[in-house]
C-alpha cells in the first residue's frame, strides 16, 4: 500500500460543510504619496556588479512593473521587478530618487 501525503485535507461528517480555500489577498496599490520607498546600492550575489535596488513598494505586481518600466526607460538601462522590489542595473540612486519624487512618491536613500 502506498503512503499518500494528504496536505490541507479537511474531513467532515456534516453534509452541508463547504470548505473554501484561502484565496491570496491582493494588496491594492497605495497612492504614491503614501508609498515609502527606499533606494539603495546593492552588490550582493551579483558577481561584483552594482545595481540600484528600490524596496518598500506596496501594491499589485502590474503597478510595480509599470513603475519599473518607467524608471528603466528614464535611466536608459535594464532591470527587473518582482516580489515588491525593483532592480535597476548600475548606480542610478540620485536619478531614481529624483524621478520617484517627481512622480509623487516618498523616496529616501538607504544604506551607504
Secondary structure, 3 states (H helix, E strand, C coil): CCCCCCCCCCCCCCCCCCCCCCCCCCCCCCCHHHCEEEEEEECCCCCCCCEEEEECCCCCHHHHHHHHHHHHHHHCCCEEEECCEEEEECCCHHHHHHHHHHCCCEEEECCC
